[in-house]
Amino acid sequence: MLETTLCYLYRDQKILMLYRNRKKEDVNEGKWVGIGGKRKAGETPEQCMLREFEEETGLVPTAYEYRGIVLFTSEGWEEKMHLFTATDAVGTIHACTEGTLAWIAQEEVQQLPIWEGDRVFFSLLEEQHPFFLLHLFYQGENLVHAELDGKQLF
């Protein structure tokens, strides 16, 4: 199973996000996502998140929280994503080779082209839901079933 991390940096009612438009054969092409990537052997989720965030943005989160685990299941594909949020970071932001970085107003995020499942976990983050396990089931790009902490959402 693929294991990844994802982090959203919040600052001044905005979230640092990445519009995926520069990587070939990218499953996320044309979508806005958080900052993250694949976990390397021997890395903890926290180490992976910090490394990926710095590689993709030039920033290092200094005030962050591990918010939950999101499992993705689709035809022949499974992913375990460790989800973080941050409220502070140090460093100087730079261009990302995988897409365009932008500060997005929090109230505009749900209107962006994002994955359907991302809408679910953004709502949980906004509600300050405690640490959660979210399991998202897709058919192609369509979210068909979701479970939160072992209970069916839809």
N, CA and C of each residue as an Amber inpcrd file, in Angstrom:
protein
   462
   0.8470000  -1.1850000   0.0000000   0.0000000   0.0000000   0.0000000
   0.8870000   1.2410000   0.0000000   0.5570000   2.1580000  -0.8790000
   1.2570000   3.4420000  -0.9370000   0.9780000   4.2130000   0.3480000
   2.0220000   4.8160000   0.9180000   1.8570000   5.6120000   2.1320000
   2.3780000   7.0180000   1.8650000   1.5520000   8.0190000   2.2000000
   1.8690000   9.4080000   1.9060000   1.5560000  10.3050000   3.0990000
   1.9590000  11.5680000   2.9740000   1.5780000  12.5960000   3.9450000
   1.0210000  13.7820000   3.1810000   0.2280000  14.5740000   3.8810000
  -0.3280000  15.7890000   3.3060000  -0.4570000  16.8060000   4.4280000
  -0.1080000  18.0630000   4.1320000  -0.1870000  19.1130000   5.1400000
  -0.7520000  20.3850000   4.5250000  -1.6090000  21.0380000   5.2950000
  -2.1610000  22.3350000   4.9190000  -1.6520000  23.3670000   5.9050000
  -1.0090000  24.4230000   5.3850000  -0.5230000  25.5260000   6.2100000
  -1.5720000  26.6340000   6.1900000  -2.0710000  26.9780000   7.3840000
  -3.0700000  28.0330000   7.5510000  -2.3730000  29.3040000   8.0300000
  -2.7320000  30.4260000   7.3830000  -2.1690000  31.7190000   7.7970000
  -3.1210000  32.8330000   7.3470000  -3.5080000  33.6880000   8.2620000
  -4.3510000  34.8440000   7.9480000  -5.6140000  34.4600000   7.1740000
  -6.3190000  33.4340000   7.6570000  -7.5730000  32.9750000   7.0420000
  -7.3790000  32.4080000   5.6330000  -6.1370000  32.0360000   5.3160000
  -5.8190000  31.4430000   4.0100000  -5.0860000  30.1210000   4.2280000
  -5.0980000  29.2930000   3.1800000  -4.4260000  27.9980000   3.2190000
  -3.4680000  27.9200000   2.0370000  -2.2350000  27.5020000   2.2780000
  -1.2750000  27.3120000   1.2020000  -1.6210000  26.0040000   0.4960000
  -1.9150000  26.1060000  -0.7980000  -2.2970000  24.9300000  -1.5760000
  -1.4870000  24.8630000  -2.8650000  -1.5450000  23.7130000  -3.4960000
  -0.7790000  23.4540000  -4.7100000  -1.7250000  23.0520000  -5.8310000
  -1.7010000  23.8120000  -6.9240000  -2.4760000  23.4580000  -8.1120000
  -1.5850000  22.5830000  -8.9760000  -1.9680000  21.3110000  -9.1320000
  -1.1220000  20.3400000  -9.8290000  -1.2430000  20.5270000 -11.3430000
  -0.2010000  21.1260000 -11.9370000  -0.2340000  21.4210000 -13.3690000
   1.1290000  21.2880000 -14.0580000   2.1030000  20.6600000 -13.3950000
   3.4410000  20.6090000 -13.9910000   4.0420000  19.2080000 -14.0890000
   3.3970000  18.2170000 -13.5490000   3.9720000  16.8830000 -13.4880000
   3.2960000  15.9850000 -14.5210000   4.0880000  15.2370000 -15.2870000
   3.5200000  14.3300000 -16.2830000   2.8730000  13.1260000 -15.6030000
   1.7790000  12.6450000 -16.2180000   1.0520000  11.4750000 -15.7240000
   0.7170000  11.6090000 -14.2370000   0.1310000  12.7390000 -13.8830000
  -0.1950000  13.0600000 -12.4980000  -1.6730000  12.7830000 -12.2410000
  -1.9760000  11.8690000 -11.3210000  -3.3650000  11.5550000 -10.9830000
  -4.0870000  12.7880000 -10.4360000  -3.3470000  13.7440000  -9.9090000
  -3.9190000  14.9650000  -9.3440000  -3.9430000  16.1410000 -10.3180000
  -3.5850000  15.9200000 -11.5750000  -3.5110000  17.0230000 -12.5360000
  -4.8380000  17.7760000 -12.6140000  -4.7400000  19.1060000 -12.5660000
  -5.9220000  19.9520000 -12.6570000  -6.6710000  20.1250000 -11.3500000
  -6.1190000  19.5940000 -10.2680000  -6.7730000  19.6990000  -8.9630000
  -5.8700000  20.4740000  -7.9940000  -6.5260000  21.0960000  -6.9990000
  -5.8240000  21.7550000  -5.9050000  -5.6760000  20.7420000  -4.7800000
  -4.4800000  20.6420000  -4.2370000  -4.1890000  19.6990000  -3.1520000
  -3.3280000  20.3890000  -2.1020000  -3.1150000  19.6980000  -1.0000000
  -2.1920000  20.1760000   0.0150000  -0.7680000  19.8310000  -0.3880000
   0.1450000  20.0640000   0.5230000   1.5590000  19.8250000   0.2760000
   1.9350000  18.4710000   0.8680000   2.5480000  17.6290000   0.0630000
   2.9320000  16.3220000   0.5910000   3.4920000  15.4110000  -0.4740000
   3.6440000  14.1540000  -0.0690000   4.1930000  13.1850000  -1.0040000
   4.4080000  11.8340000  -0.3640000   5.1570000  11.0110000  -1.0650000
   5.3610000   9.6240000  -0.6690000   6.3380000   9.4930000   0.4980000
   5.9750000   8.6080000   1.3960000   6.8090000   8.3100000   2.5580000
   7.9210000   7.3550000   2.1500000   9.1360000   7.6870000   2.5560000
  10.3000000   6.8450000   2.2760000  10.4620000   5.8000000   3.3770000
  11.1090000   4.6930000   3.0320000  11.3670000   3.6310000   4.0040000
  12.1230000   4.2050000   5.1990000  11.6680000   3.8830000   6.3880000
  12.3290000   4.3240000   7.6050000  11.8820000   5.6830000   8.1180000
  11.1120000   6.4210000   7.3220000  10.6290000   7.7330000   7.7530000
   9.3570000   7.5810000   8.5880000   9.2360000   8.4100000   9.6020000
   7.9700000   8.5130000  10.3130000   7.0500000   9.4090000   9.4730000
   5.7430000   9.3780000   9.7220000   4.8710000  10.3150000   9.0090000
   5.2970000  11.7700000   9.2100000   5.6810000  12.1340000  10.4170000
   6.1130000  13.5000000  10.6980000   7.3580000  13.8620000   9.8880000
   8.3570000  12.9900000   9.8470000   9.5750000  13.2560000   9.0800000
   9.2620000  13.4240000   7.5990000   8.3760000  12.5880000   7.0780000
   7.9820000  12.6730000   5.6720000   7.2970000  14.0030000   5.3890000
   6.3590000  14.3840000   6.2400000   5.6280000  15.6300000   6.0400000
   6.5880000  16.8170000   6.0310000   7.5110000  16.8580000   6.9850000
   8.4580000  17.9670000   7.0580000   9.3630000  18.0120000   5.8240000
   9.8690000  16.8520000   5.4010000  10.7340000  16.7900000   4.2180000
   9.9910000  17.2330000   2.9670000   8.8080000  16.6610000   2.7470000
   8.0340000  16.9910000   1.5500000   7.6460000  18.4660000   1.5240000
   7.2440000  19.0070000   2.6720000   6.8340000  20.4050000   2.7280000
   8.0060000  21.3140000   2.3590000   9.1690000  21.0210000   2.9080000
  10.3330000  21.8590000   2.5860000  10.7330000  21.7080000   1.1200000
  10.7380000  20.4700000   0.5980000  11.1000000  20.2600000  -0.8040000
  10.1650000  21.0090000  -1.7550000   8.8700000  20.9810000  -1.4680000
   7.8970000  21.5480000  -2.3960000   7.6790000  23.0500000  -2.2230000
   7.9800000  23.5880000  -1.0340000   7.6770000  25.0040000  -0.8040000
   8.8670000  25.8530000  -0.3600000   9.8890000  25.2450000   0.2180000
  10.9810000  26.0060000   0.8280000  10.7050000  26.3430000   2.2820000
   9.5050000  26.0200000   2.7510000   9.1060000  26.3160000   4.1300000
   9.1810000  25.0510000   4.9890000   9.4340000  25.2550000   6.2840000
   9.4250000  24.1550000   7.2450000   8.3780000  24.4690000   8.3140000
   7.3120000  23.6670000   8.3890000   6.3130000  23.9020000   9.4260000
   6.9210000  23.8010000  10.8240000   6.5620000  24.7520000  11.6900000
   7.0800000  24.7530000  13.0680000   5.9760000  24.5400000  14.0930000
   4.7490000  24.8450000  13.7350000   3.6030000  24.6230000  14.6180000
   2.6020000  23.7980000  13.8170000   2.5850000  22.4960000  14.0690000
   1.7400000  21.6080000  13.2730000   1.1000000  20.5550000  14.1640000
   0.0540000  19.9490000  13.6090000  -0.7050000  18.9460000  14.3440000
  -1.0470000  17.7820000  13.4090000  -0.8920000  16.5810000  13.9080000
  -1.2700000  15.3580000  13.1880000  -2.7690000  15.2010000  13.3910000
  -3.5640000  15.3370000  12.3040000  -5.0180000  15.4300000  12.4270000
  -5.7640000  14.1330000  12.1470000  -5.1740000  13.2610000  11.3260000
  -5.8940000  12.0390000  11.0300000  -5.2150000  11.2010000   9.9740000
  -5.8450000  10.0690000   9.7030000  -5.3880000   9.1530000   8.6560000
  -6.5380000   9.0110000   7.6710000  -6.2070000   9.1390000   6.3950000
  -7.1990000   8.9800000   5.3380000  -6.7740000   7.7850000   4.4890000
  -7.6610000   6.8060000   4.3830000  -7.4290000   5.6400000   3.5330000
  -8.2070000   5.8120000   2.2450000  -7.5450000   5.6050000   1.1190000
  -8.1910000   5.6860000  -0.1920000  -8.2110000   4.2840000  -0.7870000
  -9.3680000   3.8660000  -1.2800000  -9.4960000   2.5810000  -1.9490000
 -10.1880000   2.7960000  -3.2860000  -9.5950000   2.2570000  -4.3350000
 -10.1750000   2.3130000  -5.6690000  -9.7880000   1.0240000  -6.3850000
 -10.2040000   0.8820000  -7.6300000  -9.8770000  -0.3230000  -8.3880000
  -8.3590000  -0.5010000  -8.4830000  -7.8220000  -1.5160000  -7.7900000
  -6.4000000  -1.8170000  -7.8720000  -5.4880000  -0.7830000  -7.2440000
  -6.0050000   0.0680000  -6.3670000  -5.1810000   1.1240000  -5.7780000
  -5.6090000   1.3620000  -4.3460000  -4.6120000   1.4190000  -3.4520000
  -4.8500000   1.7330000  -2.0450000  -3.7710000   2.6940000  -1.5720000
  -4.1770000   3.6320000  -0.7640000  -3.2370000   4.6200000  -0.2310000
  -3.6050000   4.9280000   1.2130000  -2.5790000   5.0860000   2.0270000
  -2.7440000   5.5130000   3.4130000  -2.0690000   6.8780000   3.5340000
  -2.8770000   7.9060000   3.8040000  -2.3560000   9.2710000   3.8800000
  -2.4500000   9.7920000   5.3130000  -1.3410000  10.3040000   5.8110000
  -1.2760000  10.9220000   7.1310000  -1.5130000  12.4140000   6.9240000
  -2.5460000  12.9480000   7.5760000  -2.9890000  14.3150000   7.3450000
  -2.5620000  15.2320000   8.4930000  -1.9110000  16.3380000   8.1370000
  -1.4280000  17.3270000   9.1010000  -1.9780000  18.7070000   8.7390000
  -2.0670000  19.5620000   9.7550000  -2.2870000  20.9890000   9.5270000
  -1.1940000  21.7430000  10.2770000  -0.8680000  22.9220000   9.7660000
   0.1600000  23.7550000  10.3980000  -0.3480000  25.1900000  10.4630000
   0.1550000  25.9120000  11.4600000  -0.2130000  27.3200000  11.6010000
   0.9900000  28.2530000  11.5410000   2.1760000  27.6880000  11.4240000
   3.3670000  28.5190000  11.3030000   4.4550000  27.7300000  10.5970000
   5.3510000  28.4640000   9.9360000   6.4750000  27.8450000   9.2350000
   7.5850000  28.8760000   9.1010000   8.8050000  28.3730000   8.9280000
   9.9510000  29.2450000   8.7000000  10.5220000  28.9430000   7.3230000
  11.2560000  29.9170000   6.7800000  11.8840000  29.7350000   5.4810000
  11.3310000  30.7300000   4.4750000  11.7820000  30.5670000   3.2450000
  11.3580000  31.4270000   2.1460000  10.7000000  30.5610000   1.0860000
   9.4840000  30.9240000   0.7420000   8.7350000  30.1330000  -0.2300000
   9.3900000  30.2170000  -1.6060000   9.4070000  29.0910000  -2.3140000
   9.9510000  29.0510000  -3.6720000   8.9730000  28.3310000  -4.5910000
   9.2240000  28.4150000  -5.8920000   8.3660000  27.7490000  -6.8690000
   8.4580000  26.2380000  -6.6930000   7.3770000  25.5660000  -7.0040000
   7.3090000  24.1120000  -6.8840000   7.3550000  23.4810000  -8.2720000
   8.1070000  22.4110000  -8.4140000   8.2270000  21.7300000  -9.7090000
   6.9770000  20.9380000 -10.0770000   6.0770000  20.7040000  -9.1240000
   4.8920000  19.8840000  -9.3830000   3.6420000  20.6980000  -9.6940000
   3.6930000  22.0160000  -9.4510000   2.5260000  22.8410000  -9.7170000
   2.7070000  24.2480000  -9.2000000   1.6080000  24.9730000  -9.1400000
   1.6040000  26.3670000  -8.7320000   1.1190000  26.4890000  -7.2950000
   1.9480000  27.0770000  -6.4430000   1.5730000  27.3270000  -5.0530000
   0.7670000  28.6210000  -4.9620000  -0.2470000  28.6180000  -4.1140000
  -1.0480000  29.8330000  -3.9290000  -1.7000000  29.8050000  -2.5610000
  -1.8780000  30.9970000  -1.9940000  -2.6310000  31.1640000  -0.7510000
  -4.0950000  31.3150000  -1.1380000  -4.9310000  30.4170000  -0.6630000
  -6.3500000  30.3910000  -1.0000000  -7.1580000  30.7500000   0.2460000
  -8.1090000  31.6640000   0.1060000  -8.9960000  32.0130000   1.2240000
  -9.7410000  30.7520000   1.6730000  -9.7950000  30.5390000   2.9850000
 -10.4190000  29.3300000   3.5330000 -11.8320000  29.1250000   2.9970000
 -12.5970000  30.1960000   2.8890000 -13.9890000  30.0410000   2.4600000
 -14.1210000  29.7020000   0.9810000 -13.0300000  29.7860000   0.2120000
 -13.0640000  29.4850000  -1.2190000 -12.6150000  28.0670000  -1.5540000
 -12.0030000  27.3770000  -0.6130000 -11.4110000  26.0650000  -0.8830000
 -12.4400000  25.0630000  -1.4180000 -13.6250000  25.0190000  -0.8150000
 -14.6340000  24.0300000  -1.2240000 -15.1290000  24.2650000  -2.6630000
 -14.9130000  25.4620000  -3.2260000 -15.3480000  25.7480000  -4.5880000
 -14.2780000  25.4270000  -5.6320000 -13.0880000  25.1090000  -5.1940000
 -11.9920000  24.7910000  -6.1130000 -12.1730000  23.3940000  -6.7100000
 -11.5030000  23.1250000  -7.8290000 -11.4860000  21.7470000  -8.3190000
 -10.5830000  20.9060000  -7.3980000 -11.2290000  20.2030000  -6.4570000
 -10.5270000  19.3210000  -5.5310000 -11.2230000  17.9660000  -5.5810000
 -10.5640000  16.9450000  -5.0570000 -11.1690000  15.6260000  -4.9780000
 -12.3970000  15.6790000  -4.0760000 -13.4160000  14.8680000  -4.4040000
 -14.6340000  14.8170000  -3.5840000 -14.3150000  14.4660000  -2.1330000
 -13.4030000  13.5350000  -1.9340000 -13.0270000  13.1320000  -0.5780000
 -12.3350000  14.2350000   0.1970000 -11.6150000  15.1000000  -0.5160000
 -10.9660000  16.2300000   0.1450000 -12.0190000  17.1480000   0.7630000
 -13.1720000  17.2630000   0.1170000 -14.2550000  18.0730000   0.6650000
 -14.7020000  17.5080000   2.0160000 -14.6970000  16.1780000   2.1340000
 -15.0930000  15.5260000   3.3800000 -14.0860000  15.8510000   4.4760000
 -12.7830000  15.6500000   4.2080000 -11.8380000  15.8940000   5.2990000
 -11.6200000  17.3760000   5.5720000 -11.8360000  18.2620000   4.5740000
 -11.7930000  19.6930000   4.8640000 -12.8900000  20.0660000   5.8500000
 -14.0710000  19.4880000   5.6890000 -15.1580000  19.7530000   6.6320000
 -14.7800000  19.2950000   8.0320000 -14.1520000  18.1320000   8.1450000
 -13.7170000  17.6360000   9.4520000 -12.6740000  18.5710000  10.0660000
 -11.7530000  19.0690000   9.2460000 -10.7400000  19.9990000   9.7470000
 -11.3920000  21.2970000  10.2130000 -12.3270000  21.8200000   9.4220000
 -13.0090000  23.0660000   9.7840000 -13.7990000  22.9190000  11.0840000
 -14.3810000  21.7380000  11.3060000 -15.1740000  21.4720000  12.5150000
 -14.2940000  21.1630000  13.7310000 -12.9730000  21.1610000  13.5230000
 -12.0300000  20.8080000  14.5870000 -12.3130000  19.4040000  15.1310000
 -12.7030000  18.5050000  14.2350000 -12.9600000  17.1140000  14.6200000
 -11.6740000  16.5490000  15.2180000 -11.7840000  15.7790000  16.3110000
 -10.5760000  15.1790000  16.8820000  -9.9540000  14.1830000  15.9030000
  -8.7540000  13.7190000  16.2250000  -8.0260000  12.7920000  15.3540000
  -8.9940000  11.7580000  14.7890000  -8.9390000  11.5590000  13.4710000
  -9.9220000  10.6950000  12.8250000  -9.2770000   9.7170000  11.8580000
 -10.0450000   8.6680000  11.5690000  -9.7240000   7.7050000  10.5200000
 -10.8500000   7.8020000   9.4990000 -10.5180000   8.2590000   8.3030000
 -11.4920000   8.4390000   7.2360000 -11.1340000   7.4800000   6.1150000
 -12.0930000   6.6530000   5.7110000 -11.8690000   5.7020000   4.6200000
 -12.7500000   6.1210000   3.4530000 -12.1170000   6.4320000   2.3250000
 -12.8050000   6.9120000   1.1340000 -12.7040000   5.8620000   0.0330000
 -13.8400000   5.5170000  -0.5520000 -13.8990000   4.5110000  -1.6110000
 -14.2870000   5.1900000  -2.9230000 -13.4450000   5.0520000  -3.9390000
 -13.6520000   5.6780000  -5.2360000 -13.8960000   4.6340000  -6.3190000
 -14.6730000   5.0390000  -7.3200000 -14.7530000   4.3460000  -8.6050000
 -14.3350000   5.3920000  -9.6180000 -13.1450000   5.2110000 -10.1840000
 -12.5830000   6.2560000 -11.0340000 -12.3630000   7.4980000 -10.1900000
 -12.8820000   8.6370000 -10.6500000 -12.7530000   9.8860000  -9.8890000
 -13.9720000  10.1650000  -9.0170000 -14.9030000   9.2250000  -8.9430000
 -16.1350000   9.4260000  -8.1880000 -16.0670000   8.7800000  -6.8090000
 -16.3260000   9.5650000  -5.7890000 -16.3940000   9.0570000  -4.4240000
 -17.7390000   8.3550000  -4.2570000 -17.7130000   7.0610000  -3.9130000
 -18.9590000   6.2870000  -3.8420000 -19.3380000   5.8780000  -2.4240000
 -18.3860000   5.9500000  -1.4940000 -18.6560000   5.5040000  -0.1300000
 -17.6080000   6.1280000   0.7870000 -18.0190000   6.4770000   1.9990000
 -17.0760000   7.0230000   2.9750000 -17.4350000   6.5290000   4.3670000
 -16.4000000   6.2500000   5.1460000 -16.5680000   5.8170000   6.5340000
 -15.6820000   6.6840000   7.4220000 -16.2520000   7.1740000   8.5150000
 -15.5140000   7.9800000   9.4780000 -15.4380000   7.2040000  10.7850000
 -14.2400000   6.9210000  11.2290000 -14.0030000   6.1760000  12.4710000
 -14.8430000   4.8970000  12.5060000 -14.8800000   4.1990000  11.3670000
 -15.5650000   2.9130000  11.2780000 -17.0680000   2.9780000  11.0710000
 -17.6230000   4.1930000  10.9610000 -19.0720000   4.3460000  10.7660000
 -19.3400000   4.9500000   9.3940000 -20.3370000   4.3950000   8.7140000
 -20.6730000   4.8470000   7.3720000 -21.1580000   6.2860000   7.3890000
 -20.5450000   7.1260000   6.5060000 -21.0180000   8.4930000   6.2930000
 -22.0450000   8.5020000   5.1570000 -21.7160000   7.7900000   4.0810000
 -22.6320000   7.6100000   2.9440000 -22.1210000   6.4780000   2.0910000
